[in-house]
Amino acid sequence: MDLYRRSLLALFFATLNGCASWSEPTASPAPPAAASVNSPLPDQWWTLYRDPALNAAVEQALIHNRDLQVAAANLLQARAWLQEADAQGQPQTAFSADAGYGSSADDQLEAALNQSSHIRTGSRYHLGLAVAWELDLFGRLQSLSRAAQADAESAQAAADGLRVLVAAQTTGAWLDACNYARRASIPRHALSLAERSQALASSLHSAGAGSALEVARAQERVGQLQARVPALEAGRQRALGELALLMGRPPGAAPSQALACQAAPTLAASMPSLDGLAVLRQRPDVRQAERQFGAATARIGVARADLYPRVSLGANVLNSAHHPDGYGDSGATVWSLGPLLSWSFPNLSSARARIAQASAMENAALARFDGTLLAALKELQQALVDYDAALRQQQAWRQAAQYSAERLRLAALDRAAGASTAQQYLKAQRRDVQRQAELAGADAQVMDAQLLLFKAMGGGWREAPPIARATRLARHSSTLPESEYPQ
C-alpha cells in the first residue's frame, strides 16, 4: 500500500511539473508591473480582484453561512468525543447514596446463620465510593484517543473544505450578478438600434423605397433581442439570490453594492504560480481523507485490544448504618482494593469479527484517500485546461471586437461622407454590438475558469474568520470564540 501511494504521489507531482512555470498565453494582456507571475497564491485569493465590497461579502459568508455553522457544530461535537476518549484513561469514580426502610438480603442471611425466623426490619442508610482505573496494557485506550483525534482533525478539514467552497461560490455569485448586468445592457442597446432600423425600414417601405421583406426582417430582429433580455435579467436575480443565501441572509437581501454592480471586477494581477506539493498540502479534502484513513487505522488497534483482557485497579468504600448518626461507628465501614479483570476468553469470535470489520473500513478509507488524490489531480488539470482555453477564446473575441470597432469607425466616416446609407451604418452598429456581447460572454467564461482554478488550488481557509453561532434568522448571530474554533 505504501509503494502504491508513493507511486500515486509521484504521478501527481510529475503531472504538475509544468504547473509552477505555467502562465497565461502570450496573446493575453500583460499583468500589471507590480504583480509577479511567480507569486504564490494568497490565502484570501478573492482580494486579488481589488473590490472592497466583494471582500466584505466573502467575509460575511465565511462567518454567517448556514452550512458552515453546521460544520462548526460538527467540529465541536468531534472535539467533545475526543475529550470523552481521553477521559477514559483517567480514574473513573462513582459515588452512591441511598436510604430506605425494610429488610435486605443481608438481613435474611444473618437470620439464617443465627437459625432465627425473625428477619430484622428497619431503616438503612448507605454511602459508597467506587474507583476504577483501567491499565492500558494492550493499547486500547491509546488507540481510542488516536481515533478520536483523527476524527476531530477530519472534522476540521471538512469545515476548511467547506470554507473553500463557500468563498468560491460567494465570489462566483458576485461576479455572475455583475456579468449578467453587463450582458443585459448590451442587448438593450442592440434593441434600441434594432428599433431604429425597424422604424427606418418602415419609413422606406411607406415611401416606396423599401420592401416589406426588410420590414419583416427588422421586426424579427426586434423580437429576438426582446427575448434575450428577460433571461439575462433572471440570471442576475438568481445570482443575487444565491449571494444572499451564501451570506446567511434571506432572499432579496443581497448587498446594495452587488445590486448596483454593472461590470464585474477583474484580477488586478496575473494568476499565481502553482506548486503541486503546496496545492496537495493545502487542499482540505486531501487532509480530510488522510485523517479518515488514520482514524480507521487506529480503530484496528481498538479492536485488536479486545483479544486480550482488560485490567483495572479498583477500590470500593461502603458505609452502612441504621441511622445517620451511625456512620462513624467502627463497624459501619467496609472496603476492598484489588485488580479487576474482564476478558471474553475463550470465545474470541466476536473480537476477531470486529477486527475484520475495522480492517475492511481501513481498506475503504485507503481507497477513498487514493481516490481523493486522483480527483484533486483531475480537478486541477481540468481547471488549467479550461482556464487556458477560456483565455485563448477571450483573446480571439477581443481581437474580433477591435476589428469590429474599427469597421464601425470606417462606416461612420463613410456615412458622414455620404458614401453609405443609414441602413448600412445601423447594420455596422448591430455587428459591433454583437461582438461586444460575444466578448462579454468570453469575459464571463474566463472569470468562471478563474474561480474553478482558485477552488482547485484549495485556498481560502487559513485566515478565515471564526464562524458565527447558529441562531434564528430574526436574531443576530454571535461569533464562536476563537478558543473554541481556532483558525
Sequence and secondary structure as in RCSB ss.txt:
>XXXX:A:sequence
MDLYRRSLLALFFATLNGCASWSEPTASPAPPAAASVNSPLPDQWWTLYRDPALNAAVEQALIHNRDLQVAAANL
LQARAWLQEADAQGQPQTAFSADAGYGSSADDQLEAALNQSSHIRTGSRYHLGLAVAWELDLFGRLQSLSRAAQA
DAESAQAAADGLRVLVAAQTTGAWLDACNYARRASIPRHALSLAERSQALASSLHSAGAGSALEVARAQERVGQL
QARVPALEAGRQRALGELALLMGRPPGAAPSQALACQAAPTLAASMPSLDGLAVLRQRPDVRQAERQFGAATARI
GVARADLYPRVSLGANVLNSAHHPDGYGDSGATVWSLGPLLSWSFPNLSSARARIAQASAMENAALARFDGTLLA
ALKELQQALVDYDAALRQQQAWRQAAQYSAERLRLAALDRAAGASTAQQYLKAQRRDVQRQAELAGADAQVMDAQ
LLLFKAMGGGWREAPPIARATRLARHSSTLPESEYPQ
>XXXX:A:secstr
 HHHHHHHHHHHHHHGGGTTT    TTS    TT  TT    SSGGGGG  HHHHHHHHHHHHH HHHHHHHHHH
HHHHHHHHHHHHTTS EEEEEEEEEEE  HHHHHHHHHTT S    EEEEEEEEEEEEEE TTSHHHHHHHHHHH
HHHHHHHHHHHHHHHHHHHHHHHHHHHHHHHHHHHHHHHHHHHHHHHHHHHHHHHHTTSS HHHHHHHHHHHHHH
HHHHHHHHHHHHHHHHHHHHHTT  TT   HHHHH  S    SS      HHHHHHH HHHHHHHHHHHHHHHHH
HHHHHTTS EEEEEEEEEEEESSGGGGGSGGGEEEEEEEEEE  TT  HHHHHHHHHHHHHHHHHHHHHHHHHHH
HHHHHHHHHHHHHHHHHHHHHHHHHHHHHHHHHHHHHHHHHTTSS HHHHHHHHHHHHHHHHHHHHHHHHHHHHH
HHHHHHHT SSTT    B    TTS   B  TTTS  
